[in-house]
Amino acid sequence: MSQQSMYRAPIVLVPLGFILLGYVVYPSLTVLWESFFRDGVFTLINYAEFFDLDRTVHLEALFNSIGISIGSVILSALIGVPLALIFFTYDFPGRSVFASLATLPIVLPPLIGVIAFMFLYGESGMVPRGLQAILGLEEVPFSFKGVWAILLVHGYTMYVFFYLFTSAALRGIDPSVEEAAYNLGASTWFRFRTVTLPLLTPALVAASLLVFMTSMNSFSAPFIFAGGFRVLSLGIYTAKLNGDMSMAVTQTVVLSGFSLGFLFWMRYYEGRRQYAMAGKGVPSRRREVQGLWKRLLLGGVGVVAVVILLLPHLTVLVLSFVKDGTWTFQILPTTFTTESYTRLLRDPAVLDPIKNSVEMSVLATIADLVIGVTAAYLVVKGRFRGRRLLDALVMVPWALPGTVVAINLIVAFSTGTPFSFGQVLIGTFWLLPIAYFIRHLPIVFRAASAAFEQVDDSLEEAARNLGARWFYTFRRVTLPMIGPGVLAGTLLAFVTALGEFVSSILLYVYSNRPIAIEILSQLRQFNFGSAAAYGVFLLILVSVVLLTSNFISRGPTQGNLS
């Protein structure tokens, strides 16, 4: 970074610090402070009740959350890692198609995925009731509910992290290292255990931490399937709904502490020396599967996997054509109609949740883009004291569950503050876009940071040596190179905001209710067709944006000095 931009850093840090202080630090500290009060009196009774060994309802929720998270990590790894190893190592008919379809769960917003599983595998789901009819049983042979339902939903939606991380790590392994072990007589298992697995360790740990934190923060699956099974994220929502804000803020502090602890553990691990290769960088080659039966077996497994992956998406699509109120006890819908889509296209009131979601997501994403890119530039290219603190502050929301962010904002902005320009934000349009902005800022920040780290400083120096000013250099040299990566991260943040459910359910008002809340409302009225139609619209929108993001991320990455 040039001397000129170094001097600019403190000036830029003033508004940046104001925003981070006002919407990340201040709400969290306010909730921490409020957790020590009951009926206006400073006390430790809230924490005494939480950690009460005679009434362990809150501790049970905490331990259940940790147990679910550990189980989700194990199940996701058991699915994602073998898939990555098979698709990367072997070549067989349909491999490329199967490998692409393996990422399908990523396009399912959390609430939509949970609803699809409920209609597929729940107590009244199509699969268990279908098996009941086929086998002539008096009761369904199985149904998804409780802890097992939560684990299976998490495994389906989160194995993609392990799959993507492992695939990326495998692409970076020099095959000559394994070949050397093979030439020395090492068995397949020994080569995997002593060569491949150590090289995969950083990716596996990163994926494990990401899945653990996501599971700790999970709300949709427990909300639908938990029953009497308690988890902490759902406990916060219940306490707030019952008006027990003292316990809600206490639970928020405890969950924040655990989530932030894992975030800092991850940051610590990333800073440590990791396993590295000393190979020659020879491109990897997939091994052709020999033998007809082996090829047929792998192809058959791939087809089954694709069917399982597609079932939730197809379920939502089929349900969208069901006439509201007609599908009750039947295994499959008996009446189909386009009525739900007709209302979506013709009734302005029906379109309001869609407009609200798009509008709030756009506002939040613009803020994420401006703040995230600015912070990334200062962290990667800056040379000033406090750079690491800035990095940590921007990443803090990544570890905060949606329920935590929502409670933080409710407590902080129930009165006028300098950060809200003296306005009470509770019950207004603005609180929900602020929550979206806070929650998804780390996505844009990490994408922008990775992009800036790929920019060779010598290119900027060359432009400045030719007399170019800082802004011209940034616009004509830096921006074209970081553009694809930043835009891909921005689109991902936008997609995530579109399907946001966790913070929405605590912060929305009727006038700004988003798609996720409207879907839940339609389900409660047993309007399955309308709920699914909203879900299909959201799936299409998310898919289009993600495809655009993927296309952009493969675009040109080099700028010019013209």
N, C-alpha and C positions, 0 to 999 in steps of 0.2 A: 504494500500500500504506500502510496506517495506521501511526502510530507504534507502536501496540500490537503489530501483527503484525511490524513491523520488529524489535522487541526479542525476539520469539519465534524469529526466524530462526536466531540462533546456537544456540539450544537444540535445534531440529529438525536443525540441521546436524551435530550430534555423532553420532547414530545413522546418519544418511545418509552422512556422511563415513566412518564405520567400515565400512559395507557396501561403498561404492565403493572404498575403500582396500583392503579385504580380498579382494574378489572380482574387481576390475578392475585396480587398480594393482599390488598385491603379486604376484599371479601373473605379470604381464607382466615386472616387474622381476626376479623370481626366475629366469625363463627367460633374460632378458638376462644375468644374472650367471652362470648355469650354462653359457651358450654360450662362456664364456671358460675352461672347465675341460675337461680330458681325463684320465681316470683319477685324478681328485683333484688334478691339478696345474694351476695357472693358466697358460694358454697361449693363443696366437692361432692355433694349428694348425687349429682347426675352420674359421675364416674363410679361412685360407690354402688349405685343401682346397676350400672352396666356390668361391673365386675363382681357382682354379688354371687357368691358361691352357693347360697341357699336358693336363689331364684335365677337360674342360669339361662333364661330365655335369650338374653342378648349375647352371652358368651357362646351359646349354642349356634346362634346365627353367624357369629364370627368364625367359629371352627368349621361350620358347614360350608361357608364361603371359601375358606382355605382348602378344605377337602375337595370341593367341586373343582376348584382351580387346578389342584394337583392331578385329579382324575382327568380333567380336560387336556392337560399337557400330555399325559401318558397316552390317552386314546388318540389324540391328534397326531402324535409322533408315530404311533403304530400304523396309522393310515397314510400319512403324508410322506414319511421317509421311505418305506418300501416302494410306493408309487414312483417317487423320484428316481430311486435306484433302478427300477425296472425300465422306465421310459428312457432314462439316460444311458443305461448300459447295453440294452438289447434292441435289436431291430427286428420287427415282425410286422405282418400286415395290419394296417390301421393304427400303427404306433403314433404317428404325428397327430391324427384326429383325436385319439384317446388322450394324448398329452395336453392338447388344447382344451378339451372338454373337462379335464381335471380341475380347472380353475373356475368352473361354472358357479359354485356356491358363492363366489365373491360378488356376483351381481345381485344376490338376494339381500335386500335390506333386512336387518335383524327381525323386525316384527313380521314381515312377510314370510320369511323362512320359518319362523315359529308357527305361524298360522297354517302354513302348508303342511308341516309335520302333524299338527293337531288334526287336520282333516284326513291325512293319510293314515296315521298310526295311533291316534287317540282312541279313547274308549268307544266312540262312535265312528271311528275312522273307516275308510274304505277297505284297507288291507285286512285288519282284524275281523271286520264284519263279513268280508268276502270269504275269508278262511272259515269262519263259523258256518256260513251257508254251505260251502263246498264240503266240509267235513261233517256236517250235520250235528254240530255241537250245541249244547244248551246255552253256553256262554262263550264270549270271545276268547280265543286262546291266549291272547296277550293284548296289552294296550300300553301306550306311552303315558306315564304319569310319574310325578315325584322326581327323585334324584336321578333315576335312570333316564328319564325323558330329557332332563336338563343336560346330562352328560352326552347323550347321543346327538342332541341338537348342537351342542358345542363342538363335538367331534366332527360333525358334518360341515359346520360353517368355519371351523378354525384350522382344520388340517391343511388348508391351503397355505397357511404361513409356513409350516414345515416343508410342504411340497416346493414352494417357491424358493425358500432359503436354501434347502438342500440342493435343488437343481442348480441354483446359482453357484454354490460352492463346488459342486461336481464339475461344472464347466471350467473352473479355475485350477483343477487338479491336473498335473502333468501325468499322462498315462505311463510315461517311462519309469516313474517311481514304482508303480504297481508291477510293471513288466520286470523290473530288476528283482523284486521280491519273488515273482513267479519263476524267473530263471534260476533263483537260488533254491527252488524246490518248495516254497511256501504254499500251503493249501489255500483254497478260496476263503475260508473262514478266518484263517490266520492273517491273510493279506488285508481283509476287511477290518479285523480287530486292531492290527498293529500299524497299518498304513492309512487306509481310507478314513476310518473313524476318527483318529486324532486330527486329521486335516479338516474333517467336518465339524469338529467340536465348536469352533466359534459360531458357525451358522446354527447349530442345534441349540446352543445356549441362548442365542439371541431370539430364536423362534420360541423356545420354552418360556422365556421371560415375557415375550409379547403375548403368548397365549394365556399365561398365568394372569397377567394384568388385565387382559380383556375379559377373562372369566370372572375375576374378582369384581369387575365393573358391570358384569352382565345384569340386565334387568328384564328383557323381553321374555326369555325362556323361563326364569323363575316366576314371572308375573302370570304366565299362561299355565305352566305345568306344576308349580311348586306344591299346591294344595296346602298341607300342613307343614311342609318342609320349609324351614326358615333360613333365609340368607340375609346378609347385612344390607345390600342395596335395596331389597324389597322392604326391609324393616324401616329404613329411612322414609320411604314413601308412605308406609302405613302410619308411622308416627306423625308425619306431617298431616296426613289425611284426617287423623283423629284429633288434631289440634295440640299434640304434645310436642311443641317445638323444642323444649328443653332436651328431651331425649333424642329428637331428630338431629339437633346440632351436635350432641355428644357422639352419636353413631357416625355422623359425618366426619368428625375429628378422628375417630378411631380408624375408619376406613381410609381416610386420607393418609394417615400415618403409615399404614401398611402399604398402600399403593405407592407413596413417595419413597418408602424404603426400598421397594423393588426397582423403582426407577433409578435411584442412585446406585444400586447394586449393578444395574445394567451399564450405567455410565462408567462405573469403576472398572467393570470387566472390559468394556470397549477400550479403555485406556491402558490395559495391561498388554504385555507382550503375548502374542498369540502364536499358534502353530503356523509355520510357513513352509513352503516347498523350496527345494533347491534344484528343481528339474530344468529341462531345456526348453520348456514351453511348447512341446509338440502337441498339435491338435489331437483331441481324443477321437477315437473311432468306436462306433457301436458294434457289438458282436452280433452277427447274424444268428438267429435261433435255428439250430439244426434239428431236423426231424419233423415229420408231418404232425405227429400227435402233440409235440410241444408247441408248435405254431398254432394248432387248433385250440389247444388249452389256453394259451395266452390270449388268443383272439376272443375265445369265449368268455374269459374273465373280463376282458376289456368291454365286451358288449354288456355283460351284467352290470359292471361298474357304471357304464354310461346310462343304462336304464335307471339305476338307483339315483344317479346324479340328476337326471332329467325329471324324475317323478315330482319333486316339489314344484318345479316350474310349470309342468304340465297340469298339475292339480290346480294351481292358481288360475291358469288359463281356462280350464274346464269350468271351474266354479264361476268365472266371470259371465258365463252364458246361462247360469241357473236363474230361474225366475224367483224373486224374493218370496220366501214363505212357503215354497213348494217342496223343498228337500228337507225331510225330517228324519224318518226312520229307515228310508231306503238305503241300500248299499251304494248305488249310483244315482245321480240325479235323473229324474224322469221327464222333466220339462226344461227345454232350452229356449232362450230368447236373447235378442240383442237389446233388450229394454234398458239395461244398465248403461251400455255404451251410448244409446240414444239420449239418455238423460245427461250424460257427461258432455255430449256435444251441443245440446240444445238449451239446457237449463243453466243460466248464469249462476244461480245459487249453488248448484252442484259443483261448479268449477271453482268456487271460492277457495276451498282447501288447497287445490292445486296452485292457484294464483298466489296464495299466501306462502306456500312452501317455496315456490320459485323466487318470489320477491325477497323473503327473508334469507334464503340461501345465497342469492346474488349479493345482497348487502353484506352479509357476513363474509362471503368469499372475497369480495373486493377489499374489505378491511384486512383479511388474512393475507392477501397478496401484497398489499402495501407494507404492512407491518412485518410480515414474514420475510420478504425479500430484503427489506432494510436491515432487520436484525441479522439475517444470514450474512449480508455483506460486511457488517461491522464485526461479526464473530470470526469469519473466515479471513477477511482481508485487513481487519483492524489491528492496531498495535497500541492498545491503551489498557490501563488498569480497569478491572471490572469486566473484562471480556468473558471470562469463564462464568461470572455471576449472571451476566446477560444471557448466556447460553442456557444456564440452568433454569432461569426464570421463564424463558420462552418454552422450555420443554416440560415444565411442571404440569400444565393442563393435560398433557398426554397421560399422566398417571392418575388424574382425577376422574372418578366415575361421573356419569351424567347427573346422577342424583346429588353428588357432592357439589358439582358446579351449580346446580339449581338451588340447593339450600343456601350455598354461599351468597348467591345473588339476591335471594329472598331476604335474608337477614341484613345484608349490606345496604340494600337500596329500598328498604321499607320506610326510610326517612330520606330527606334531601341531603345530599353530600356534594362536595366540590366536584367529585368525579361524575356526578349526574347533573351538574350545573344547578344544584339546589332543588331538583325535581324528584318526586317520589315515583319510582319506576314500576312498582308493584301494580299489576292490573293494566299495564300499558302495552302497546305494540312492541316496544323497543327491548324489553327484557329478554325475549326469546332470541332475536337476532344476535344480541350480545352473548348469550350462552353458546350459540352456534359458532360465533367468532372465537370465543375462548377455547372451546373444545377442539376445534380443527386447525387452530393456528400452528401447532407443532408439525402437522402434515406438510404445509407449505414451507415452513421453516427448514425442515429436514431435506425436502426436495431442492430448495434453493441452496442450502449449504453444500449438498453433494454436487450441484451444478457449479458453484463458485470454486470448489476445490479442484475441479477439472480444468479451470481456466489458467493457462500458463501466464505467470506474472510478466514474463519477458515480452509477450504480445502487447500488454498495456504499456510497458516501459518503452517499447519501440514507437508506439503511437505518440507518447508524450515527448520522446526525443525528436520526433518530427514536428513538434510544435502544437499538437492537439491538446485542447483543454480537457479537464477531468470529465465534464459532462459529455463532450463530443466523443471521448474515448469510451465511456460507458455505453453510450447509445450506439456507436458504430462497431465497436469491437466486443465488449463484454456481453451486452444484451443479446446479440445474435447467437452467441455460444451457450448462454444459460437459458435462452428462451424455451426450447423444447422441454427441458427438465422441469423448469419452474411451472410452465403451463400444464404439464402432466400432473404435478402435485396440486396445482390449483383446481383442476378439474376433479381430482380425487376428493379434495376437500368439499367441493360443491356437491358431489354425489353423496358423500357421507352426510352432509347437512340435509339434503333432500329427504333421506330416510330416517333422520334423527327422531327417536321416540322417547328415550330415557328422560332427557331434560325437558322435552316438550310436555310430557304429561303433568309435570309439576309447575310449569310456567305459563302455559297457554291461557288465553282468554278466548271466548267464543268468536270474537271478530277476527282473530288471527290464527285460528286453529289450523294446523298443518295436515298434510295427507295422512300421516301415521295416526293422528288422533281421530280423524274422520273414519279411517278404517276400523279402529277399535269401537267407535260409536256405532257403526253399521253392524258390526258383529254382535254387539250387545242387544241390538234390535232384531237379530236373526236375519238381517238382510245380507245373506252370504254373497249373492250375486253382485250387489253394489260394492261390498267390501273388496271382493276379488277384482272387480273392474278397476278400482283405484289402484290395487296392487299391480295389475298388469300394466297400467299406465306408468306407474313408478318403475317397474322392471324395464320397460322399453326405454324410458328416459335415462335410467342408470346405464343400461347396456350401450346406448348411443354415445353417451358421454365417455364411458370407459373405452370403447372402441376408438373414439376420437383421441383420447389420451394416449392409447397404445400407438396409434398412427403418428402422433406428434412426437412421441418419445423416440421414434425411429428416424425422425427427420434429420436435416443437416444440423450439425453442431459447430460448424466453423463460421466465423464471421470474416469480414474483410476490412481493409483500411481505406476503402475508396471514399 
